[in-house]
């Protein structure tokens, strides 16, 4: 059996589909968008001379 992290909401969701699927999808999406945003920000900052970019 797979481990259940959150017993409160699993009762409803297990019937339909495992909560993990949505959580994983959401986590992956958030991570991806975060990385994309960081890359984009870095690109634009370097392009306009790094105004406001944190360089240490």
C-alpha positions, 0 to 999 in steps of 0.5 A: 500500500502506498503511504498516506500523508494526509488522512483528512482529505484522502477519504474523499479523493481516493475513490476518484483519484489519488491525491498524490497525482495532483500534488505532484503535478502541482509541485512540478508545475510550480517548480517549472514556472519558478525556474522559468521566471528566474531564467527570464528575470536573469535574462532581462536584468542582464540585458538592461544592465542588471539594474536591481539585480542582486550580484554578490 
